[in-house]
């Protein structure tokens, strides 16, 4: 992991530097909004043709597990049968609507800077209501409101239908780093996330891991690095201001716009001003390994087609044609077959060959630049209201690719294509 000292000089002198940053930095938020407004809305069938189909499913699995885990915690920290109210910050096109439905929430507020995305999100919601009304046994679906607003400039509390609304959970997925274009934008975003949370509520999200991004930059020959599915480019390798630390990020078919590094200790300090405490920060690699053996989370791996089957089934091509992208999976398959050969009896000789679920190395390199986080709102007297089963966020060792394929129960874990 890259040393925190890369940022310490800027942190110690931040007051003076941030004032200059606010004045000199161009506003790129509208460029980001335009990029996401122009992204084509593709159906499920077309997504299967994407080179990063499994990477996107993996990221979606991370979000599903994170959201499910903290919805349960939020529900446990309030009286039984109480309603759950959620704020989806930077909601995009509504990719998490089904997660909220499965989480049996009661009220949802969605906000995003991209007007077209908000319109599509609302349409998804109305389509969900219509399909539900036609079911033989319609279910109770949450109420929702939708707002087109720059979450880094607008105080959302002023645009809610009921400004006194309090939230049990606030979720901001793959978006918060855009507001680190400036101190003022980051502060407004953090305020929107925290000020209306009830005590015992949670603020969760996913962001690029600044340490990992800078570590890879330091190891690169120049100011750019990546592979066949992603690319990150900086202007230089030495200057990392706390705000407006801009880099260009490209992800195959999904992202091609400027982003901004988040120095996580600073982010924590900003959130703590709202009587919050950090309860979880994990890289995607650590998050995956920590939840892999939970039956519920493991079951979702197959249902969400999170991992690619290796070797592929007959007539199915691997997603990546890059030489060496599946070396880790091939080594693991050989290991499993060797173990089977040494353990099997003559009666077992005809059983099916070993298969496992994995990601290509290119996809893993792209998704492993992210981390997940969770904060809890404390009571006014500083008392923790939730049940704490992970009191101290700890970094575990990042495992090699051949270790994070789902080889323990390959028949159950691999995607059914």
Secondary structure as the mmCIF struct_conf table of DSSP 4:
data_model
#
loop_
_struct_conf.conf_type_id
_struct_conf.id
_struct_conf.beg_label_comp_id
_struct_conf.beg_label_asym_id
_struct_conf.beg_label_seq_id
_struct_conf.end_label_comp_id
_struct_conf.end_label_asym_id
_struct_conf.end_label_seq_id
TURN_TY1_P TURN_TY1_P1 UNK A 4 UNK A 4
HELX_RH_AL_P HELX_RH_AL_P1 UNK A 5 UNK A 12
TURN_TY1_P TURN_TY1_P2 UNK A 13 UNK A 13
HELX_RH_AL_P HELX_RH_AL_P2 UNK A 14 UNK A 24
HELX_RH_AL_P HELX_RH_AL_P3 UNK A 29 UNK A 38
BEND BEND1 UNK A 39 UNK A 39
HELX_RH_AL_P HELX_RH_AL_P4 UNK A 44 UNK A 47
TURN_TY1_P TURN_TY1_P3 UNK A 48 UNK A 49
BEND BEND2 UNK A 50 UNK A 50
TURN_TY1_P TURN_TY1_P4 UNK A 51 UNK A 52
HELX_RH_AL_P HELX_RH_AL_P5 UNK A 53 UNK A 76
TURN_TY1_P TURN_TY1_P5 UNK A 77 UNK A 77
BEND BEND3 UNK A 78 UNK A 78
TURN_TY1_P TURN_TY1_P6 UNK A 80 UNK A 81
STRN STRN1 UNK A 85 UNK A 89
TURN_TY1_P TURN_TY1_P7 UNK A 90 UNK A 90
TURN_TY1_P TURN_TY1_P8 UNK A 92 UNK A 96
HELX_RH_AL_P HELX_RH_AL_P6 UNK A 97 UNK A 102
TURN_TY1_P TURN_TY1_P9 UNK A 103 UNK A 104
BEND BEND4 UNK A 106 UNK A 106
STRN STRN2 UNK A 107 UNK A 112
BEND BEND5 UNK A 113 UNK A 113
HELX_RH_AL_P HELX_RH_AL_P7 UNK A 115 UNK A 134
BEND BEND6 UNK A 135 UNK A 135
TURN_TY1_P TURN_TY1_P10 UNK A 136 UNK A 137
HELX_LH_PP_P HELX_LH_PP_P1 UNK A 138 UNK A 140
STRN STRN3 UNK A 143 UNK A 148
TURN_TY1_P TURN_TY1_P11 UNK A 151 UNK A 153
BEND BEND7 UNK A 154 UNK A 154
HELX_RH_3T_P HELX_RH_3T_P1 UNK A 156 UNK A 158
TURN_TY1_P TURN_TY1_P12 UNK A 159 UNK A 159
BEND BEND8 UNK A 160 UNK A 162
TURN_TY1_P TURN_TY1_P13 UNK A 163 UNK A 164
STRN STRN4 UNK A 167 UNK A 173
BEND BEND9 UNK A 174 UNK A 174
HELX_RH_3T_P HELX_RH_3T_P2 UNK A 176 UNK A 181
BEND BEND10 UNK A 182 UNK A 182
HELX_RH_AL_P HELX_RH_AL_P8 UNK A 183 UNK A 194
TURN_TY1_P TURN_TY1_P14 UNK A 195 UNK A 196
STRN STRN5 UNK A 197 UNK A 208
HELX_RH_AL_P HELX_RH_AL_P9 UNK A 210 UNK A 219
BEND BEND11 UNK A 220 UNK A 223
STRN STRN6 UNK A 224 UNK A 226
BEND BEND12 UNK A 228 UNK A 229
STRN STRN7 UNK A 230 UNK A 233
BEND BEND13 UNK A 235 UNK A 235
BEND BEND14 UNK A 237 UNK A 238
BEND BEND15 UNK A 242 UNK A 243
STRN STRN8 UNK A 246 UNK A 251
TURN_TY1_P TURN_TY1_P15 UNK A 252 UNK A 254
STRN STRN9 UNK A 255 UNK A 260
HELX_RH_AL_P HELX_RH_AL_P10 UNK A 264 UNK A 272
TURN_TY1_P TURN_TY1_P16 UNK A 273 UNK A 274
BEND BEND16 UNK A 275 UNK A 275
STRN STRN10 UNK A 276 UNK A 283
HELX_RH_AL_P HELX_RH_AL_P11 UNK A 284 UNK A 291
TURN_TY1_P TURN_TY1_P17 UNK A 292 UNK A 293
BEND BEND17 UNK A 294 UNK A 294
HELX_RH_AL_P HELX_RH_AL_P12 UNK A 295 UNK A 303
TURN_TY1_P TURN_TY1_P18 UNK A 304 UNK A 305
BEND BEND18 UNK A 307 UNK A 307
STRN STRN11 UNK A 308 UNK A 310
BEND BEND19 UNK A 311 UNK A 311
HELX_LH_PP_P HELX_LH_PP_P2 UNK A 312 UNK A 313
TURN_TY1_P TURN_TY1_P19 UNK A 314 UNK A 315
BEND BEND20 UNK A 319 UNK A 319
BEND BEND21 UNK A 322 UNK A 322
TURN_TY1_P TURN_TY1_P20 UNK A 323 UNK A 326
HELX_RH_AL_P HELX_RH_AL_P13 UNK A 327 UNK A 343
HELX_RH_3T_P HELX_RH_3T_P3 UNK A 346 UNK A 348
TURN_TY1_P TURN_TY1_P21 UNK A 349 UNK A 350
BEND BEND22 UNK A 351 UNK A 351
HELX_LH_PP_P HELX_LH_PP_P3 UNK A 352 UNK A 354
STRN STRN12 UNK A 356 UNK A 358
HELX_RH_AL_P HELX_RH_AL_P14 UNK A 361 UNK A 367
TURN_TY1_P TURN_TY1_P22 UNK A 368 UNK A 369
STRN STRN13 UNK A 370 UNK A 377
HELX_LH_PP_P HELX_LH_PP_P4 UNK A 378 UNK A 379
TURN_TY1_P TURN_TY1_P23 UNK A 380 UNK A 381
BEND BEND23 UNK A 382 UNK A 382
BEND BEND24 UNK A 386 UNK A 386
BEND BEND25 UNK A 389 UNK A 389
BEND BEND26 UNK A 392 UNK A 392
HELX_LH_PP_P HELX_LH_PP_P5 UNK A 395 UNK A 400
HELX_RH_3T_P HELX_RH_3T_P4 UNK A 401 UNK A 403
BEND BEND27 UNK A 404 UNK A 405
TURN_TY1_P TURN_TY1_P24 UNK A 408 UNK A 409
HELX_RH_AL_P HELX_RH_AL_P15 UNK A 410 UNK A 413
BEND BEND28 UNK A 414 UNK A 414
#
